[in-house]
Each structure stands twice: as structure tokens, then as C-alpha cells.
């Protein structure tokens, strides 16, 4: 797995939840229930590092993601400010994860019923070896219709067919190293 793809997969829970966790003082709309296609790309990056996932969700799942991930953001982010704009929402954050301080700016646009886009620019003080200090990532989300037979809200299908449920986020949180 390339480092770009590894970093994208590591950031996946945060980008999936970007519309939900950015809602600290401002509550963002809940996504329409059903199957969402999420395409993550690093503009100007290696096209091989782009990933597409499928996420089955409903109102309760989106709210659960907010409730589950907000404490993690509160613990790791010294700043997380969201503002409503004419086009959507803007969030500026400063977060420390595993001894790396990252400053990010996110812009969320769209209607959360058929499509939304999250554009993130970031600067990391000590990036992982081989990765740049400055990054850009775009998440384009599109509603595809009802979830497929056999899927339940929270199910995620990642590249290569890897399947997990957003309920596993609680397990993933325990794997993030604490800064000393």
C-alpha cells in the first residue's frame, strides 16, 4: 500500500465525519439516509492514492458519528471553529495526534441530500517520513440511493473490499497514540 493511500485510509474516519465533527457550536445538516459514494483525492497528487468508499448511513448513524468522534476531536484539537457561510461551512482547526501538530482549513459545500464536497488544506509540523508538510485533500460525496441488500447503517466498504462498520470507530480511537 502506498504511503499516500495509507495516509488517506488513516484519515478516513476524520474525513467521513467531517460534516459531523465540524459541528461543534454549529450543527451541520444530517446526510440523507442511504448509500453514499465518497471519493477522496489529493489534488495534484498521485492518482493511485485516490480512494473511493461506499458508506451506508441513516440519521441515527450520522448523529452517532458526531457523538462518538466529537470527544476525540475535543481531546486532540486545541482549536476547532466552524462558521456558516453563504456557500456552506468553514472549519479551522489545530489538532495534535501522535506528536504531530496539524493546522487545517476545511470548506464544506453541498446539500447533504444528493451531494456535498469537503476541501481540506493542512500543514503538519512533523509529517510522517516521506510525506509533505503541506497537503490538500478533496472529498466528493454523492448519494447513490438506498443501501444495498445486506448492508446496515454504518457499513463502510473500502478499496479492496475491506468492510467495517462505523461502530468500529470506538475500537480505532483506542489505537491513536496519546501525546505525552
C-alpha distance (Angstrom), angle and dihedral (degrees) to the residues before:
residue distance angle dihedral
X1 . . .
X2 3.83 . .
X3 3.80 119.5 .
X4 3.80 89.8 -116.3
X5 3.79 91.3 54.0
X6 3.82 90.7 43.9
X7 3.80 91.0 52.5
X8 3.82 90.8 46.0
X9 3.80 91.4 51.8
X10 3.82 90.8 47.0
X11 3.81 90.2 52.1
X12 3.80 92.1 44.5
X13 3.81 97.6 98.9
X14 3.79 91.1 49.7
X15 3.79 94.0 47.9
X16 3.78 92.8 44.3
X17 3.73 88.5 54.3
X18 3.80 97.6 39.1
X19 3.79 92.5 109.9
X20 3.79 90.4 47.0
X21 3.81 104.6 40.0
X22 3.76 95.3 42.5
X23 3.79 86.1 66.3
X24 3.76 100.5 91.7
X25 3.80 104.7 134.2
X26 3.81 92.6 -3.4
X27 3.77 116.7 57.7
X28 3.78 113.0 -141.6
X29 3.79 121.2 -146.3
X30 3.79 119.1 -86.9
X31 3.79 114.4 -112.7
X32 3.78 119.4 -109.3
X33 3.80 111.3 -93.7
X34 3.79 115.1 -102.4
X35 3.78 141.2 56.6
X36 3.80 117.8 -24.1
X37 3.80 125.7 -167.7
X38 3.81 111.0 -146.2
X39 3.81 118.1 -165.0
X40 3.79 116.4 -169.4
X41 3.76 119.3 -166.0
X42 3.77 137.2 168.3
X43 3.82 104.3 -139.0
X44 3.78 108.3 -125.7
X45 3.80 89.7 10.0
X46 3.76 131.1 118.1
X47 3.84 107.3 -65.1
X48 3.81 86.8 -141.0
X49 3.79 88.9 68.0
X50 3.83 92.9 59.2
X51 3.78 113.1 106.4
X52 3.78 134.4 -165.3
X53 3.76 123.1 -159.1
X54 3.78 134.9 177.7
X55 3.80 119.7 -134.5
X56 3.81 125.0 -169.7
X57 3.79 109.9 -155.5
X58 3.78 145.9 162.7
X59 3.81 135.2 -173.7
X60 3.81 93.9 -86.7
X61 3.83 91.8 49.9
X62 3.81 93.2 51.2
X63 3.80 90.4 49.1
X64 3.80 90.3 47.2
X65 3.82 90.3 52.4
X66 3.79 89.8 53.3
X67 3.79 92.1 48.7
X68 3.81 92.7 44.8
X69 3.79 99.4 44.7
X70 3.80 101.1 36.3
X71 3.83 93.9 75.4
X72 3.83 89.4 51.7
X73 3.80 90.3 51.2
X74 3.80 90.8 46.4
X75 3.81 91.0 51.6
X76 3.80 95.8 46.9
X77 3.83 102.8 32.7
X78 3.79 122.7 73.2
X79 3.80 89.4 -174.8
X80 3.80 129.7 30.2
X81 3.79 114.8 158.0
X82 3.80 123.4 169.9
X83 3.77 125.8 -170.2
X84 3.80 131.9 -174.9
X85 3.80 112.1 -124.3
X86 3.80 133.8 -174.9
X87 3.83 88.9 -99.2
X88 3.81 99.8 39.3
X89 3.79 131.8 -74.6
X90 3.81 136.8 -28.1
X91 3.81 124.8 -158.5
X92 3.79 127.5 -171.0
X93 3.79 116.9 -168.4
X94 3.78 142.4 172.0
X95 3.81 112.5 -158.9
X96 3.80 135.2 174.5
X97 3.81 117.4 -150.7
X98 3.80 124.3 167.5
X99 3.80 92.1 -13.9
X100 3.81 93.5 -51.6
X101 3.79 119.4 117.3
X102 3.80 113.3 -150.1
X103 3.79 126.6 -172.2
X104 3.80 112.8 -161.7
X105 3.79 140.4 -178.8
X106 3.82 117.8 -160.9
X107 3.78 129.1 -172.2
X108 3.80 118.3 -165.1
X109 3.81 120.0 -166.6
X110 3.77 132.6 168.1
X111 3.77 140.4 67.1
X112 3.85 103.0 -85.8
X113 3.82 87.8 -133.1
X114 3.80 101.2 77.4
X115 3.81 107.3 -0.4
X116 3.77 145.1 -10.9
X117 3.79 136.0 -179.8
X118 3.80 129.6 -147.4
X119 3.82 116.9 -163.7
X120 3.80 115.0 -169.4
X121 3.78 129.4 -172.8
X122 3.79 117.7 -175.0
X123 3.78 144.4 176.5
X124 3.81 121.5 -156.0
X125 3.79 120.5 -164.7
X126 3.84 94.7 -150.4
X127 3.81 110.3 18.7
X128 3.77 123.3 -168.5
X129 3.83 112.2 -85.5
X130 3.79 111.5 -75.7
X131 3.80 94.9 15.6
X132 3.81 124.9 108.3
X133 3.79 123.8 -110.5
X134 3.79 91.6 -129.9
X135 3.75 122.8 52.3
X136 3.77 143.7 174.0
X137 3.77 126.7 -160.1
X138 3.78 132.7 176.7
X139 3.77 125.4 -159.0
X140 3.79 115.5 -163.6
X141 3.79 113.3 -169.3
X142 3.79 123.7 -167.8
X143 3.80 128.4 -178.2
X144 3.82 109.1 -127.0
X145 3.82 100.9 -177.1
X146 3.79 134.6 -95.8
X147 3.79 118.8 -6.8
X148 3.81 114.3 -90.4
X149 3.78 122.1 -98.8
X150 3.79 109.6 -79.5
X151 3.82 94.0 24.3
X152 3.76 122.4 115.2
X153 3.80 128.8 -165.0
X154 3.79 110.6 -75.8
X155 3.83 94.9 31.1
X156 3.80 113.9 136.7
X157 3.80 125.3 -168.7
X158 3.80 111.1 -160.0
X159 3.81 130.5 -169.9
X160 3.77 112.7 -63.2
X161 3.79 90.8 29.6
X162 3.82 95.5 -78.4
X163 3.81 106.7 161.2
X164 3.78 128.4 -159.9
X165 3.77 138.9 152.0
X166 3.80 123.5 -121.9
X167 3.83 86.5 -120.9
X168 3.81 84.0 75.5
X169 3.82 87.7 69.6
X170 3.79 87.8 86.9
X171 3.80 88.1 59.6
X172 3.82 92.3 46.4
X173 3.80 92.3 51.9
X174 3.79 89.3 62.8
X175 3.83 89.8 58.1
X176 3.82 95.7 58.4
X177 3.80 108.4 101.1
X178 3.79 115.4 -121.3
X179 3.81 117.2 -124.7
X180 3.79 113.2 -117.9
